Amino acid sequence: MRVTLLLFGPVREMVGQERIALELSAAADVSQLAAALTTKHPTLRAGASTLRFAIDSAFVDGRHVLADGDEIAVIPPVSGG
């Protein structure tokens, strides 16, 4: 299956793109997506455990099963004041 990732903040800066596509096995879940993302972009490994993923404006956990064509936001940790 093919999914599209929308990258934000430091993740976008580290990858050098706003949007990337990944090919995953059928019935892959978010944890497998995260592993594929860090394999393709090793610079993300150090902060991988802090990344959040959202589909259709809702956060999803690592067990969420993806569907072909999903558009997934990759959101780094944020802080503010």
NUTOR-61941 format. One record per residue: y, x, z of N, C-alpha, C in turn; residue in three letters; residue number from 1. Coordinates in steps of 0.02 Angstrom, whole numbers, plus 50000, padded with zeros to 5 digits. Layout:
NUTOR-61941
rec nc2: Y; nc1: X; nc3: Z; cac2: Y; cac1: X; cac3: Z; cc2: Y; cc1: X; cc3: Z; res: Ala; n: NUM
...
end
This chain:
NUTOR-61941
rec nc2: 49942; nc1: 50042; nc3: 50000; cac2: 50000; cac1: 50000; cac3: 50000; cc2: 50061; cc1: 50044; cc3: 50000; res: Met; n: 1
rec nc2: 50116; nc1: 50016; nc3: 49977; cac2: 50179; cac1: 50053; cac3: 49974; cc2: 50230; cc1: 50017; cc3: 50017; res: Arg; n: 2
rec nc2: 50264; nc1: 50056; nc3: 50061; cac2: 50317; cac1: 50029; cac3: 50103; cc2: 50380; cc1: 50071; cc3: 50092; res: Val; n: 3
rec nc2: 50436; nc1: 50041; nc3: 50108; cac2: 50501; cac1: 50075; cac3: 50103; cc2: 50530; cc1: 50083; cc3: 50172; res: Thr; n: 4
rec nc2: 50553; nc1: 50143; nc3: 50186; cac2: 50584; cac1: 50158; cac3: 50250; cc2: 50659; cc1: 50165; cc3: 50241; res: Leu; n: 5
rec nc2: 50697; nc1: 50131; nc3: 50283; cac2: 50770; cac1: 50138; cac3: 50285; cc2: 50785; cc1: 50183; cc3: 50344; res: Leu; n: 6
rec nc2: 50817; nc1: 50239; nc3: 50331; cac2: 50828; cac1: 50290; cac3: 50382; cc2: 50899; cc1: 50287; cc3: 50408; res: Leu; n: 7
rec nc2: 50907; nc1: 50296; nc3: 50474; cac2: 50973; cac1: 50292; cac3: 50506; cc2: 50987; cc1: 50353; cc3: 50548; res: Phe; n: 8
rec nc2: 51050; nc1: 50368; nc3: 50558; cac2: 51074; cac1: 50420; cac3: 50602; cc2: 51043; cc1: 50488; cc3: 50588; res: Gly; n: 9
rec nc2: 51023; nc1: 50523; nc3: 50641; cac2: 50996; cac1: 50591; cac3: 50633; cc2: 50933; cc1: 50593; cc3: 50590; res: Pro; n: 10
rec nc2: 50894; nc1: 50539; nc3: 50589; cac2: 50834; cac1: 50538; cac3: 50547; cc2: 50855; cc1: 50544; cc3: 50474; res: Val; n: 11
rec nc2: 50906; nc1: 50506; nc3: 50454; cac2: 50931; cac1: 50510; cac3: 50385; cc2: 50956; cc1: 50580; cc3: 50370; res: Arg; n: 12
rec nc2: 50991; nc1: 50611; nc3: 50418; cac2: 51018; cac1: 50678; cac3: 50407; cc2: 50961; cc1: 50729; cc3: 50401; res: Glu; n: 13
rec nc2: 50910; nc1: 50723; nc3: 50442; cac2: 50855; cac1: 50771; cac3: 50439; cc2: 50814; cc1: 50766; cc3: 50375; res: Met; n: 14
rec nc2: 50805; nc1: 50705; nc3: 50351; cac2: 50766; cac1: 50694; cac3: 50290; cc2: 50809; cc1: 50706; cc3: 50228; res: Val; n: 15
rec nc2: 50874; nc1: 50692; nc3: 50234; cac2: 50919; cac1: 50702; cac3: 50177; cc2: 50922; cc1: 50644; cc3: 50129; res: Gly; n: 16
rec nc2: 50897; nc1: 50586; nc3: 50151; cac2: 50897; cac1: 50526; cac3: 50110; cc2: 50906; cc1: 50465; cc3: 50155; res: Gln; n: 17
rec nc2: 50934; nc1: 50412; nc3: 50125; cac2: 50942; cac1: 50349; cac3: 50162; cc2: 50880; cc1: 50305; cc3: 50159; res: Glu; n: 18
rec nc2: 50840; nc1: 50315; nc3: 50108; cac2: 50782; cac1: 50272; cac3: 50095; cc2: 50727; cc1: 50313; cc3: 50063; res: Arg; n: 19
rec nc2: 50666; nc1: 50304; nc3: 50088; cac2: 50608; cac1: 50338; cac3: 50058; cc2: 50550; cc1: 50288; cc3: 50053; res: Ile; n: 20
rec nc2: 50504; nc1: 50302; nc3: 50009; cac2: 50444; cac1: 50261; cac3: 50002; cc2: 50384; cc1: 50302; cc3: 50025; res: Ala; n: 21
rec nc2: 50337; nc1: 50269; nc3: 50056; cac2: 50275; cac1: 50301; cac3: 50077; cc2: 50216; cc1: 50259; cc3: 50053; res: Leu; n: 22
rec nc2: 50163; nc1: 50294; nc3: 50034; cac2: 50100; cac1: 50262; cac3: 50017; cc2: 50055; cc1: 50267; cc3: 50078; res: Glu; n: 23
rec nc2: 50028; nc1: 50211; nc3: 50099; cac2: 49984; cac1: 50208; cac3: 50157; cc2: 49920; cc1: 50172; cc3: 50138; res: Leu; n: 24
rec nc2: 49868; nc1: 50181; nc3: 50178; cac2: 49806; cac1: 50145; cac3: 50165; cc2: 49816; cc1: 50071; cc3: 50180; res: Ser; n: 25
rec nc2: 49775; nc1: 50030; nc3: 50150; cac2: 49778; cac1: 49957; cac3: 50163; cc2: 49769; cc1: 49945; cc3: 50237; res: Ala; n: 26
rec nc2: 49805; nc1: 49897; nc3: 50264; cac2: 49801; cac1: 49877; cac3: 50334; cc2: 49825; cc1: 49931; cc3: 50382; res: Ala; n: 27
rec nc2: 49867; nc1: 49977; nc3: 50359; cac2: 49894; cac1: 50028; cac3: 50404; cc2: 49941; cc1: 49995; cc3: 50454; res: Ala; n: 28
rec nc2: 49946; nc1: 50026; nc3: 50512; cac2: 49992; cac1: 49999; cac3: 50563; cc2: 50050; cc1: 50048; cc3: 50572; res: Asp; n: 29
rec nc2: 50096; nc1: 50030; nc3: 50616; cac2: 50157; cac1: 50069; cac3: 50625; cc2: 50140; cc1: 50139; cc3: 50652; res: Val; n: 30
rec nc2: 50090; nc1: 50146; nc3: 50693; cac2: 50072; cac1: 50213; cac3: 50718; cc2: 50049; cc1: 50258; cc3: 50660; res: Ser; n: 31
rec nc2: 50013; nc1: 50229; nc3: 50613; cac2: 49992; cac1: 50268; cac3: 50554; cc2: 50052; cc1: 50284; cc3: 50510; res: Gln; n: 32
rec nc2: 50099; nc1: 50238; nc3: 50505; cac2: 50160; cac1: 50251; cac3: 50468; cc2: 50198; cc1: 50309; cc3: 50500; res: Leu; n: 33
rec nc2: 50205; nc1: 50309; nc3: 50566; cac2: 50240; cac1: 50363; cac3: 50600; cc2: 50206; cc1: 50431; cc3: 50587; res: Ala; n: 34
rec nc2: 50139; nc1: 50432; nc3: 50589; cac2: 50103; cac1: 50494; cac3: 50575; cc2: 50115; cc1: 50517; cc3: 50504; res: Ala; n: 35
rec nc2: 50114; nc1: 50472; nc3: 50456; cac2: 50127; cac1: 50490; cac3: 50386; cc2: 50198; cc1: 50516; cc3: 50377; res: Ala; n: 36
rec nc2: 50245; nc1: 50485; nc3: 50412; cac2: 50315; cac1: 50505; cac3: 50406; cc2: 50324; cc1: 50576; cc3: 50433; res: Leu; n: 37
rec nc2: 50295; nc1: 50591; nc3: 50490; cac2: 50303; cac1: 50658; cac3: 50518; cc2: 50263; cc1: 50711; cc3: 50481; res: Thr; n: 38
rec nc2: 50210; nc1: 50690; nc3: 50448; cac2: 50173; cac1: 50737; cac3: 50405; cc2: 50215; cc1: 50755; cc3: 50344; res: Thr; n: 39
rec nc2: 50247; nc1: 50705; nc3: 50315; cac2: 50288; cac1: 50717; cac3: 50256; cc2: 50353; cc1: 50753; cc3: 50273; res: Lys; n: 40
rec nc2: 50379; nc1: 50739; nc3: 50333; cac2: 50443; cac1: 50769; cac3: 50355; cc2: 50433; cc1: 50800; cc3: 50424; res: His; n: 41
rec nc2: 50404; nc1: 50860; nc3: 50428; cac2: 50387; cac1: 50892; cac3: 50492; cc2: 50447; cc1: 50901; cc3: 50539; res: Pro; n: 42
rec nc2: 50507; nc1: 50903; nc3: 50513; cac2: 50566; cac1: 50911; cac3: 50557; cc2: 50573; cc1: 50853; cc3: 50605; res: Thr; n: 43
rec nc2: 50541; nc1: 50797; nc3: 50591; cac2: 50546; cac1: 50738; cac3: 50634; cc2: 50495; cc1: 50739; cc3: 50691; res: Leu; n: 44
rec nc2: 50448; nc1: 50785; nc3: 50690; cac2: 50395; cac1: 50785; cac3: 50740; cc2: 50420; cc1: 50789; cc3: 50812; res: Arg; n: 45
rec nc2: 50470; nc1: 50831; nc3: 50824; cac2: 50494; cac1: 50842; cac3: 50893; cc2: 50518; cc1: 50777; cc3: 50925; res: Ala; n: 46
rec nc2: 50550; nc1: 50734; nc3: 50887; cac2: 50577; cac1: 50673; cac3: 50915; cc2: 50539; cc1: 50610; cc3: 50896; res: Gly; n: 47
rec nc2: 50480; nc1: 50619; nc3: 50868; cac2: 50442; cac1: 50561; cac3: 50841; cc2: 50428; cc1: 50508; cc3: 50894; res: Ala; n: 48
rec nc2: 50416; nc1: 50528; nc3: 50956; cac2: 50399; cac1: 50479; cac3: 51007; cc2: 50458; cc1: 50436; cc3: 51027; res: Ser; n: 49
rec nc2: 50519; nc1: 50455; nc3: 51008; cac2: 50578; cac1: 50416; cac3: 51025; cc2: 50601; cc1: 50370; cc3: 50969; res: Thr; n: 50
rec nc2: 50568; nc1: 50374; nc3: 50912; cac2: 50587; cac1: 50331; cac3: 50855; cc2: 50565; cc1: 50259; cc3: 50868; res: Leu; n: 51
rec nc2: 50606; nc1: 50213; nc3: 50845; cac2: 50588; cac1: 50141; cac3: 50848; cc2: 50584; cc1: 50117; cc3: 50776; res: Arg; n: 52
rec nc2: 50544; nc1: 50065; nc3: 50765; cac2: 50534; cac1: 50037; cac3: 50699; cc2: 50548; cc1: 49963; cc3: 50701; res: Phe; n: 53
rec nc2: 50581; nc1: 49937; nc3: 50649; cac2: 50597; cac1: 49866; cac3: 50646; cc2: 50582; cc1: 49839; cc3: 50577; res: Ala; n: 54
rec nc2: 50557; nc1: 49778; nc3: 50576; cac2: 50543; cac1: 49742; cac3: 50514; cc2: 50577; cc1: 49674; cc3: 50521; res: Ile; n: 55
rec nc2: 50615; nc1: 49655; nc3: 50470; cac2: 50651; cac1: 49591; cac3: 50472; cc2: 50693; cc1: 49583; cc3: 50535; res: Asp; n: 56
rec nc2: 50729; nc1: 49636; nc3: 50553; cac2: 50775; cac1: 49637; cac3: 50610; cc2: 50741; cc1: 49629; cc3: 50677; res: Ser; n: 57
rec nc2: 50675; nc1: 49639; nc3: 50681; cac2: 50639; cac1: 49635; cac3: 50744; cc2: 50601; cc1: 49700; cc3: 50756; res: Ala; n: 58
rec nc2: 50608; nc1: 49727; nc3: 50817; cac2: 50570; cac1: 49788; cac3: 50833; cc2: 50495; cc1: 49772; cc3: 50835; res: Phe; n: 59
rec nc2: 50456; nc1: 49821; nc3: 50811; cac2: 50383; cac1: 49813; cac3: 50811; cc2: 50353; cc1: 49874; cc3: 50847; res: Val; n: 60
rec nc2: 50294; nc1: 49865; nc3: 50876; cac2: 50261; cac1: 49920; cac3: 50910; cc2: 50210; cc1: 49954; cc3: 50863; res: Asp; n: 61
rec nc2: 50178; nc1: 50005; nc3: 50889; cac2: 50132; cac1: 50045; cac3: 50849; cc2: 50071; cc1: 50008; cc3: 50822; res: Gly; n: 62
rec nc2: 50054; nc1: 49951; nc3: 50853; cac2: 49996; cac1: 49913; cac3: 50831; cc2: 50011; cc1: 49862; cc3: 50776; res: Arg; n: 63
rec nc2: 50075; nc1: 49854; nc3: 50761; cac2: 50095; cac1: 49804; cac3: 50710; cc2: 50066; cc1: 49825; cc3: 50642; res: His; n: 64
rec nc2: 50028; nc1: 49781; nc3: 50611; cac2: 49998; cac1: 49795; cac3: 50546; cc2: 50049; cc1: 49782; cc3: 50491; res: Val; n: 65
rec nc2: 50055; nc1: 49830; nc3: 50447; cac2: 50104; cac1: 49826; cac3: 50393; cc2: 50076; cc1: 49789; cc3: 50333; res: Leu; n: 66
rec nc2: 50121; nc1: 49766; nc3: 50290; cac2: 50101; cac1: 49733; cac3: 50228; cc2: 50132; cc1: 49771; cc3: 50169; res: Ala; n: 67
rec nc2: 50098; nc1: 49768; nc3: 50113; cac2: 50125; cac1: 49800; cac3: 50053; cc2: 50195; cc1: 49773; cc3: 50039; res: Asp; n: 68
rec nc2: 50241; nc1: 49819; nc3: 50026; cac2: 50309; cac1: 49799; cac3: 50010; cc2: 50355; cc1: 49792; cc3: 50070; res: Gly; n: 69
rec nc2: 50329; nc1: 49802; nc3: 50131; cac2: 50372; cac1: 49797; cac3: 50190; cc2: 50430; cc1: 49847; cc3: 50185; res: Asp; n: 70
rec nc2: 50487; nc1: 49827; nc3: 50211; cac2: 50545; cac1: 49870; cac3: 50218; cc2: 50555; cc1: 49881; cc3: 50293; res: Glu; n: 71
rec nc2: 50549; nc1: 49943; nc3: 50314; cac2: 50548; cac1: 49959; cac3: 50385; cc2: 50607; cc1: 50003; cc3: 50402; res: Ile; n: 72
rec nc2: 50646; nc1: 49982; nc3: 50451; cac2: 50702; cac1: 50022; cac3: 50476; cc2: 50675; cc1: 50072; cc3: 50526; res: Ala; n: 73
rec nc2: 50694; nc1: 50135; nc3: 50518; cac2: 50675; cac1: 50188; cac3: 50564; cc2: 50738; cc1: 50204; cc3: 50604; res: Val; n: 74
rec nc2: 50735; nc1: 50189; nc3: 50669; cac2: 50795; cac1: 50192; cac3: 50711; cc2: 50785; cc1: 50246; cc3: 50764; res: Ile; n: 75
rec nc2: 50829; nc1: 50296; nc3: 50764; cac2: 50826; cac1: 50347; cac3: 50815; cc2: 50854; cc1: 50321; cc3: 50881; res: Pro; n: 76
rec nc2: 50842; nc1: 50357; nc3: 50935; cac2: 50871; cac1: 50335; cac3: 50998; cc2: 50948; cc1: 50338; cc3: 50994; res: Pro; n: 77
rec nc2: 50980; nc1: 50293; nc3: 51028; cac2: 51053; cac1: 50293; cac3: 51026; cc2: 51079; cc1: 50296; cc3: 51098; res: Val; n: 78
rec nc2: 51139; nc1: 50320; nc3: 51102; cac2: 51173; cac1: 50321; cac3: 51167; cc2: 51244; cc1: 50300; cc3: 51155; res: Ser; n: 79
rec nc2: 51275; nc1: 50278; nc3: 51205; cac2: 51345; cac1: 50256; cac3: 51197; cc2: 51380; cc1: 50256; cc3: 51264; res: Gly; n: 80
rec nc2: 51442; nc1: 50239; nc3: 51260; cac2: 51479; cac1: 50240; cac3: 51322; cc2: 51528; cc1: 50184; cc3: 51325; res: Gly; n: 81
end
